[in-house]
Amino acid sequence: MTEQNECMDNAMNRAPAAQPAPSLQSPEDDDEISLVDLAAVLWKRKWLIVGITVTAVIGVLAYAIGSLMLPPEKSYLPNVYTAKATMLIQTSSSSSLAAALSSSGLASLAGLNASAGNTNGALAEVLATSNSTLDALNAKFNFAERNKARKPKTKDEKPPLISDIRESIKKNLSAKLDAKTNLFVVSYTDIDPAFAKEVVDEVVRLLSERFAVLGGNKALEQKALLEKKLAEVDTAVKNLEAQVKAFQNKYGVIQVEALATEQITILARLRSELIMKEMEIANYQKISNINDPVMTQLKNERDGILAKIKEIETGVGSGSRVMPSQKELPTIAFEYARLQRDLAVQTEVFKMLTQQYELAKLNASGQEPVFQILEMAEVPDKKSGPSRGMICIVATLAAFFLAILVAFIAESIDKIRKDPETVARFKAISSGKESM
């Protein structure tokens, strides 16, 4: 018996162990069952899902419609409008003509700069939202009062800080540059479309002024300045020419030096004739009577010579002024020299300005302005926001997925309640906490 038992034990030890029967259920079947379970849960809780979704739809519709019923100033979701202005910002305003002028040294004569930086677009973005621009907008439109009118009044209300006002403006103000096209767009969003346009127009004006101050369009400004100076100098030259002409018409001469030389020559000749006539009278008196006609004629000739000498010395003849006197000649000469000098100086200045103006015209013709306004802002007639339809769609989808999540949570709680082991474990944990 013992030998037979030992043989049976050895046979059993040599026999291979029995393998467990393979499962007839594949992973695909598990997935299919899990999806079916999920679908079953959704179908079971369909009214919960529908109820939550419909409630959310009704709520968001009431929210959207209610915002439309209130005035824009009091609405919690008012329509807003965006006004836009488009400008072209040149990244490089230099041209081949300006570069040629600069290399030849002629640009320095007219005070022109043939090179420009390539950061004008970034500069425009910074300037549009800079504190100086925001403060200028606040000074003109008084944003503090506008914001105050839209908020309910409180007893302990304090005046807003300047930093808060700047932030409120910057929140609705946008300045963007397209690096590919160099188009610079300034926009402002507000519940009042006309006010939004006014703000954008003011920003564009401020930017234009700042670029002019910073020399953004220097060649064009130089050309305009030279035009103004040329007009002033041309007027001065014409006035001086008129004064010289009036001076010459008054004294009947072209050169004062020639008049002085001629007067000296005539005076010398007349004085010589006077001396000869006095000698002739003195000699004739020795042999003539008092009433001698010849003596009378000689005296008349002498008096005529004296009258001519007096006329030359005083410049007055027959009761009227006929020429400048010798005493006035230095003053007249100085005045005439001054007029001639001023005329020569202004004429030379006019020539130099004309040369500079021609250079400025050449440079300006090859240079585009750095800051060009392509399209001014218009009063927007369509709202830019909010999109109430999109809000309703997003809220509906969010409520739908939330309802699905709630359905699965409710199903899990149901299963926990129906599982005795889980309920017993939960009770044990609860009682253990209470005892502690």
Buried (B, 14 or more C-beta within 10 A) or exposed (E): EEEEEEEEEEEEEEEEEEEEEEEEEEEEEEEEEEEEEBEEBBEEBEEBBEEBBEEBBEEBBEBBEEBEEEEBEEBEBBBBBBBBBBBBBBBEBBBEBBBBBBEEEBBEEBEBBBEBEEEBBBBBBEBBBBEEBBBBBBEEBEBBEBBEEEEEEEEEEEEBEEEEBBEBBBEBBBBEBEEEEBBBBBBBBBBBBEBBBBBBBBBBEBBBEBBBEBEBBBBBBBBEBBBEBBEBBBEBBEEBBEBBEEBBEEBEBEEBEEBBEEBEEBBEEBEEBBEEBEEEBEEBEEEBEEEEEEBEEBEEBBEBBEEBBBBBEBBEBEEEEEBBBBEBBEEBBEBBEEBBEBBEBBBEBBEEBBBBBEBBBBBBEBBBBBBBBEEBBEEBEEBBEBEBEEBBEEBBEEBBEBBBEBBEEBBEEEEEEEEEEEEEEEEEEEEEEEEE
